[in-house]
Amino acid sequence: MSKQEAIAGIDIGTSAVRVVVGQRLDNGQVQLIGVGEAPSQGVKKGAIIDLEEIVTPLSEALEKVERMIGFQLSQTVVGINGAHIKVVESQGVVAVGKPNGEVQQSDISRAVEQSQAVATAPNYEIIHVLPKYFNLDNQTNIRDPLGMTGIKLEAHTQIILALSAQVKLISKCIYRTQLEVDGLVFAPLATAQAVLTKRQRDLGSAVINIGAGTTSVAIYEEGELLHAAVIPLGSDHITADLAIGLRSSLEVAERVKIEQGHASSDGISKRDEIDISKFSTEEMPRLLISRKMIAEIIEARLDEIVRMVSAELHTAGRAGKLPAGVILTGGGSKMSGIVEHVKEHLKLPVFLASNEQIVSPIDKVKDPRYSTAVGLVYFATPETSSAPTMPFKWAQQVFGPVVKKIRDWTS
């Protein structure tokens, strides 16, 4: 395989930098052929706070993946995440250009561009423009007005904006590794691309990605993004709570959470105890802690995260109204008992993300922690049949201006 055929997705997360490389097969599917990961500490709540702490693990992850695929990468699609991301509603209005009133692609593009101008905010960059529907004179809620006849065309869109400072930091990180940024993608969009089927997207569903520092929510209906948000809480906050409650180190708390943690304290006996000293790599006295107490600490923080997710569902007007339910992914979704716990609180069907659509000889890439990186690879290849479709031509249309700015900043 030549390097021109390689598609790389980079997910700069709170706990780790993950790189996934794919190639397009003759049947149109994408096969994932390389994966690299390195722990990082340069991200807080989804935003980069230390450039050097990202460049080093990113270089390490790239080195691992390039060793696996046998050549050096040149271009990549990168995810952007964090509570600084804004998702705003906008609209643009234009007059149809042709004298006979027939709507051309150029009219649609002008209306969409007009909505971008309305939504521009100081110190922010537009990452995506996603049309929700169009109005043409008295005809409303049109999915695609091309070829229809009218005088006034309105585009109702969702604009996804990111802080310019964060866009610059990401571009600097990538530039330092000698890679070129081919596109910048709002991470929840990429995650949904990896885990949602077209049917789930059409019926109405939500993807909840529980990461280390953030939890993202992306709600879909009739094939389109309805609402998205990034909550500045994640599984690291559960670890920190456990470290305080157990009076232990973060390393011990993390091991206890992974190996003995449960999302709900119901049904766990107070007499069921574990020896915390067994989870430490250093010598420490025997310390018996109730498993019920551990579950109560986890449950309290998880309840807070789920309440904030529920608030986003209410904001979108879809609380209890998603026929295809909720799909959980991310490292936090591996918590024992989490599906039942979230189902009880959201009053919706809840499932763990499936990895059935992932074509790869590498089992590691099917781990839910890689959902975003995998989705970035799919996002870069919208014409493939291995992943669901979405309005890529609009989401990617904005890559041009953003990528041009990135190249200007780094040149």
C-alpha positions as CSV (number, residue, x, y, z in Angstrom):
1,M,0.0,0.0,0.0
2,S,1.3,3.5,-0.8
3,K,1.3,6.3,1.6
4,Q,-1.2,8.2,-0.6
5,E,-3.8,5.6,0.1
6,A,-3.4,5.9,3.9
7,I,-6.0,7.7,6.0
8,A,-4.9,8.7,9.5
9,G,-7.2,9.9,12.3
10,I,-5.7,11.5,15.5
11,D,-7.7,11.7,18.7
12,I,-5.9,14.0,21.3
13,G,-7.6,12.9,24.5
14,T,-7.3,13.8,28.1
15,S,-5.6,10.6,29.1
16,A,-4.0,9.5,25.8
17,V,-3.2,10.4,22.2
18,R,-4.6,7.8,19.8
19,V,-3.8,7.4,16.1
20,V,-5.6,5.0,13.8
21,V,-4.7,4.5,10.1
22,G,-7.0,3.0,7.5
23,Q,-7.0,2.1,3.8
24,R,-9.8,1.9,1.3
25,L,-10.4,-1.6,0.0
26,D,-11.6,-2.3,-3.6
27,N,-15.1,-3.0,-2.3
28,G,-15.3,0.5,-0.9
29,Q,-14.9,-0.5,2.8
30,V,-12.2,1.0,5.0
31,Q,-9.8,-1.5,6.6
32,L,-8.0,-0.3,9.7
33,I,-4.4,-1.3,9.4
34,G,-2.5,0.6,12.1
35,V,-2.9,1.8,15.6
36,G,-0.7,3.8,18.0
37,E,-1.3,5.1,21.5
38,A,0.7,7.0,24.1
39,P,-0.4,8.4,27.5
40,S,-0.6,12.2,27.8
41,Q,-1.1,14.9,30.4
42,G,-1.3,18.0,28.3
43,V,-5.1,18.1,28.0
44,K,-7.6,19.2,30.6
45,K,-11.4,18.9,30.0
46,G,-10.8,18.3,26.3
47,A,-8.6,21.5,25.8
48,I,-4.8,21.5,25.3
49,I,-3.1,23.2,28.1
50,D,0.6,22.2,27.5
51,L,2.0,22.0,24.0
52,E,5.1,19.9,24.9
53,E,3.0,17.4,26.9
54,I,1.1,16.6,23.7
55,V,3.9,16.8,21.1
56,T,5.9,14.1,22.9
57,P,3.1,11.4,23.2
58,L,1.8,12.3,19.7
59,S,5.3,11.6,18.2
60,E,5.4,8.4,20.2
61,A,2.0,7.2,19.0
62,L,2.9,8.1,15.4
63,E,6.2,6.2,15.6
64,K,4.3,3.1,16.8
65,V,1.7,3.3,14.0
66,E,4.3,4.0,11.3
67,R,6.3,1.0,12.5
68,M,3.2,-1.1,12.2
69,I,2.2,0.1,8.6
70,G,5.8,0.3,7.3
71,F,6.0,3.9,6.0
72,Q,5.8,7.5,7.2
73,L,2.5,9.4,7.2
74,S,2.1,12.8,5.6
75,Q,-1.5,13.9,6.2
76,T,-4.1,13.4,8.9
77,V,-7.6,14.3,10.1
78,V,-7.6,15.6,13.7
79,G,-10.4,15.6,16.3
80,I,-11.2,18.8,18.3
81,N,-13.0,18.5,21.6
82,G,-13.7,20.4,24.8
83,A,-16.2,22.5,26.6
84,H,-15.0,25.6,24.6
85,I,-16.8,24.2,21.5
86,K,-20.0,26.1,20.6
87,V,-22.9,24.7,18.6
88,V,-25.2,27.5,17.5
89,E,-28.3,27.7,15.3
90,S,-28.1,30.2,12.3
91,Q,-29.8,31.0,9.1
92,G,-28.9,32.7,5.8
93,V,-31.2,34.2,3.2
94,V,-30.5,34.9,-0.5
95,A,-32.4,35.6,-3.6
96,V,-32.5,32.8,-6.2
97,G,-30.1,33.8,-9.0
98,K,-31.8,32.4,-12.1
99,P,-34.5,34.5,-13.7
100,N,-36.8,31.5,-14.0
101,G,-36.4,30.9,-10.2
102,E,-34.9,27.4,-10.4
103,V,-32.6,26.8,-7.4
104,Q,-29.0,26.0,-8.4
105,Q,-26.3,24.5,-6.3
106,S,-24.7,27.9,-6.2
107,D,-27.8,29.4,-4.6
108,I,-27.7,26.7,-1.9
109,S,-24.0,27.4,-1.3
110,R,-24.6,31.1,-1.0
111,A,-27.4,30.7,1.5
112,V,-25.2,28.3,3.6
113,E,-22.3,30.8,3.4
114,Q,-24.6,33.6,4.5
115,S,-25.5,31.7,7.6
116,Q,-21.8,31.4,8.4
117,A,-21.4,35.2,8.3
118,V,-24.3,35.6,10.7
119,A,-22.8,33.2,13.2
120,T,-19.2,34.3,13.3
121,A,-18.0,35.0,16.8
122,P,-14.8,36.9,18.0
123,N,-11.8,34.6,18.7
124,Y,-13.7,31.6,17.3
125,E,-13.2,29.6,14.1
126,I,-16.0,27.8,12.2
127,I,-15.2,24.1,12.1
128,H,-18.4,22.8,10.5
129,V,-21.6,24.1,8.9
130,L,-24.4,21.5,8.9
131,P,-27.7,22.5,7.1
132,K,-30.8,21.3,9.0
133,Y,-33.4,22.3,6.4
134,F,-34.2,25.0,3.8
135,N,-37.2,27.2,3.2
136,L,-38.1,28.3,-0.3
137,D,-40.8,31.1,-0.3
138,N,-43.8,29.5,1.5
139,Q,-42.4,25.9,1.3
140,T,-40.7,24.9,4.6
141,N,-38.6,22.2,6.0
142,I,-37.1,21.2,2.6
143,R,-34.2,18.7,2.8
144,D,-32.7,19.5,-0.6
145,P,-34.1,22.4,-2.6
146,L,-32.0,21.8,-5.7
147,G,-34.1,22.1,-8.9
148,M,-37.2,23.6,-7.1
149,T,-38.6,27.0,-8.1
150,G,-38.9,30.1,-6.0
151,I,-37.6,33.6,-5.2
152,K,-36.2,33.6,-1.6
153,L,-34.1,30.8,-0.3
154,E,-33.4,30.4,3.5
155,A,-30.8,28.0,4.8
156,H,-31.2,27.0,8.5
157,T,-28.0,25.6,9.8
158,Q,-26.0,24.4,12.8
159,I,-22.6,26.1,13.1
160,I,-19.9,24.4,15.1
161,L,-17.3,26.8,16.4
162,A,-14.0,26.3,18.3
163,L,-11.7,28.7,20.1
164,S,-9.1,30.0,17.7
165,A,-6.4,29.5,20.4
166,Q,-7.3,25.8,20.6
167,V,-7.3,25.4,16.8
168,K,-3.8,27.0,16.7
169,L,-2.5,24.8,19.5
170,I,-3.7,21.6,17.6
171,S,-2.2,22.9,14.4
172,K,1.2,23.5,16.1
173,C,1.2,20.0,17.7
174,I,0.6,18.4,14.3
175,Y,3.1,20.7,12.5
176,R,5.8,19.8,15.0
177,T,5.5,16.1,13.9
178,Q,5.9,17.1,10.2
179,L,2.3,16.1,9.4
180,E,-0.2,18.2,7.4
181,V,-3.7,18.8,8.7
182,D,-6.1,17.6,6.1
183,G,-9.2,18.4,8.2
184,L,-10.3,19.3,11.7
185,V,-13.4,17.4,13.0
186,F,-15.6,18.0,16.0
187,A,-14.9,14.8,18.0
188,P,-18.6,13.9,18.8
189,L,-19.4,13.9,15.0
190,A,-16.5,11.5,14.4
191,T,-17.5,9.3,17.3
192,A,-21.1,9.0,16.0
193,Q,-19.7,8.1,12.6
194,A,-17.9,5.1,14.1
195,V,-20.7,3.7,16.3
196,L,-24.1,4.7,14.8
197,T,-25.8,2.9,12.0
198,K,-27.8,4.7,9.4
199,R,-31.0,3.3,10.9
200,Q,-30.2,4.5,14.4
201,R,-29.4,7.9,13.0
202,D,-32.7,8.1,11.0
203,L,-34.9,6.8,13.9
204,G,-33.4,9.1,16.5
205,S,-30.5,8.2,18.8
206,A,-27.8,9.7,21.0
207,V,-24.2,8.8,21.3
208,I,-22.6,9.3,24.8
209,N,-18.8,9.2,24.8
210,I,-17.5,8.9,28.3
211,G,-13.9,9.9,28.1
212,A,-11.3,10.6,30.8
213,G,-11.8,14.4,31.1
214,T,-15.1,15.0,29.2
215,T,-18.4,13.3,28.2
216,S,-19.7,14.3,24.8
217,V,-23.3,14.0,23.6
218,A,-24.4,13.9,20.0
219,I,-28.2,13.5,19.3
220,Y,-29.4,12.5,15.8
221,E,-32.8,12.4,14.2
222,E,-33.9,11.8,10.6
223,G,-30.2,11.3,9.6
224,E,-29.1,14.7,10.8
225,L,-27.3,16.1,13.9
226,L,-30.0,17.6,16.1
227,H,-27.9,18.7,19.1
228,A,-24.3,18.2,20.4
229,A,-22.5,19.2,23.6
230,V,-19.3,18.5,25.6
231,I,-19.7,18.1,29.3
232,P,-16.5,18.9,31.3
233,L,-16.7,15.7,33.4
234,G,-15.4,12.2,32.7
235,S,-14.1,9.0,34.2
236,D,-11.0,10.7,35.6
237,H,-13.3,12.6,38.0
238,I,-14.5,9.2,39.3
239,T,-10.9,8.1,39.9
240,A,-10.2,11.4,41.8
241,D,-13.3,10.9,44.0
242,L,-12.2,7.3,44.7
243,A,-8.6,8.5,45.6
244,I,-10.1,10.9,48.1
245,G,-12.6,8.4,49.5
246,L,-10.1,5.6,49.8
247,R,-7.2,7.9,50.9
248,S,-5.1,6.3,48.2
249,S,-3.0,7.3,45.2
250,L,-4.7,8.0,41.9
251,E,-2.9,4.9,40.5
252,V,-4.5,2.7,43.2
253,A,-7.9,4.3,42.7
254,E,-7.8,3.8,39.0
255,R,-7.0,0.1,39.4
256,V,-9.8,-0.3,42.0
257,K,-12.2,1.4,39.6
258,I,-11.4,-0.8,36.7
259,E,-11.1,-4.1,38.5
260,Q,-13.7,-3.7,41.3
261,G,-15.9,-0.7,40.4
262,H,-19.6,-0.9,39.7
263,A,-22.0,1.8,38.4
264,S,-24.6,1.1,41.1
265,S,-24.4,0.2,44.8
266,D,-27.7,-1.6,44.8
267,G,-27.4,-5.3,45.7
268,I,-23.8,-5.0,47.0
269,S,-23.4,-6.2,50.6
270,K,-21.6,-4.0,53.1
271,R,-19.8,-7.1,54.3
272,D,-18.3,-7.6,50.9
273,E,-14.8,-6.2,51.4
274,I,-11.6,-6.0,49.3
275,D,-8.0,-5.4,50.4
276,I,-6.8,-2.1,48.8
277,S,-3.2,-2.9,49.5
278,K,-3.3,-5.5,46.7
279,F,-3.8,-2.8,44.1
280,S,-0.7,-0.9,45.0
281,T,2.7,-1.5,43.4
282,E,4.4,-0.3,46.6
283,E,4.4,-1.8,50.1
284,M,1.4,-0.6,52.2
285,P,-0.5,-2.1,55.2
286,R,-3.5,-4.3,54.7
287,L,-6.6,-2.1,54.3
288,L,-10.1,-3.6,53.9
289,I,-12.7,-1.4,52.2
290,S,-16.4,-2.2,51.5
291,R,-17.2,-2.8,47.8
292,K,-20.5,-1.1,48.5
293,M,-18.7,2.1,49.6
294,I,-16.6,2.0,46.4
295,A,-19.7,1.6,44.3
296,E,-21.4,4.5,46.2
297,I,-18.5,6.9,45.4
298,I,-18.6,5.9,41.7
299,E,-22.4,6.1,41.6
300,A,-22.5,9.6,43.0
301,R,-20.2,11.0,40.3
302,L,-21.8,9.0,37.5
303,D,-25.2,10.3,38.6
304,E,-23.9,13.8,38.1
305,I,-22.6,13.0,34.6
306,V,-26.0,11.4,33.7
307,R,-27.9,14.3,35.0
308,M,-25.9,16.7,32.8
309,V,-26.5,14.4,29.8
310,S,-30.3,14.3,30.6
311,A,-30.2,18.2,30.6
312,E,-28.8,18.1,27.1
313,L,-31.6,15.7,26.0
314,H,-34.2,18.1,27.5
315,T,-32.5,21.0,25.7
316,A,-32.9,19.1,22.4
317,G,-36.5,18.2,23.3
318,R,-35.7,14.5,23.1
319,A,-35.7,13.4,26.8
320,G,-37.3,9.9,26.7
321,K,-38.1,10.3,23.0
322,L,-35.3,8.5,21.1
323,P,-36.6,5.3,19.5
324,A,-33.1,3.9,18.7
325,G,-32.0,4.7,22.2
326,V,-28.6,5.7,23.6
327,I,-25.3,4.2,22.5
328,L,-22.4,4.3,25.1
329,T,-18.8,4.4,24.1
330,G,-15.4,5.7,25.3
331,G,-13.3,4.3,28.1
332,G,-15.9,5.1,30.8
333,S,-18.5,2.9,29.1
334,K,-16.5,-0.2,30.2
335,M,-17.6,0.3,33.8
336,S,-19.5,-2.7,35.1
337,G,-23.2,-2.1,35.4
338,I,-23.2,1.2,33.5
339,V,-25.8,0.2,30.9
340,E,-28.5,-0.7,33.4
341,H,-27.6,2.4,35.5
342,V,-27.9,4.9,32.5
343,K,-31.1,3.1,31.3
344,E,-32.8,3.6,34.7
345,H,-31.9,7.3,34.8
346,L,-32.6,8.3,31.2
347,K,-35.7,6.1,30.8
348,L,-34.4,5.1,27.3
349,P,-33.0,1.9,25.7
350,V,-29.2,1.9,26.3
351,F,-26.6,-0.2,24.5
352,L,-22.8,-0.5,24.4
353,A,-21.4,0.6,21.0
354,S,-21.0,-2.3,18.6
355,N,-17.7,-2.9,16.8
356,E,-19.2,-5.2,14.2
357,Q,-18.8,-2.7,11.3
358,I,-15.1,-2.3,12.0
359,V,-12.9,-4.1,9.5
360,S,-9.5,-4.7,11.0
361,P,-7.1,-7.5,11.9
362,I,-6.1,-5.5,15.0
363,D,-8.4,-6.3,17.9
364,K,-7.2,-3.3,19.9
365,V,-8.8,-0.9,17.5
366,K,-12.2,-2.3,18.4
367,D,-11.9,-1.0,22.0
368,P,-14.5,1.7,22.8
369,R,-11.6,4.1,23.7
370,Y,-10.7,4.2,20.0
371,S,-14.2,5.2,18.8
372,T,-13.3,8.8,18.0
373,A,-10.0,7.9,16.2
374,V,-11.8,5.3,14.1
375,G,-14.6,7.7,13.3
376,L,-12.0,10.3,12.1
377,V,-10.8,7.8,9.6
378,Y,-14.4,7.1,8.4
379,F,-15.1,10.8,8.4
380,A,-12.2,11.3,5.9
381,T,-13.7,8.7,3.6
382,P,-17.5,9.6,3.3
383,E,-18.0,7.6,0.1
384,T,-17.2,4.3,1.8
385,S,-19.9,1.7,2.5
386,S,-18.3,0.7,5.8
387,A,-19.7,3.7,7.7
388,P,-23.0,5.5,7.8
389,T,-23.5,8.6,5.7
390,M,-24.1,12.2,6.8
391,P,-23.9,15.6,5.2
392,F,-20.1,15.4,4.7
393,K,-20.1,17.8,1.7
394,W,-21.1,20.5,4.2
395,A,-19.1,19.4,7.2
396,Q,-16.0,19.1,5.0
397,Q,-16.7,22.2,2.9
398,V,-15.4,24.2,5.8
399,F,-12.2,22.2,5.9
400,G,-10.8,24.5,3.1
401,P,-10.9,27.8,5.0
402,V,-9.9,26.3,8.3
403,V,-7.0,24.2,6.9
404,K,-5.8,27.2,4.9
405,K,-5.6,29.2,8.2
406,I,-3.8,26.4,9.9
407,R,-1.2,26.3,7.1
408,D,-0.8,30.1,7.3
409,W,-0.2,29.9,11.0
410,T,2.4,27.1,10.7
411,S,4.2,28.4,7.7
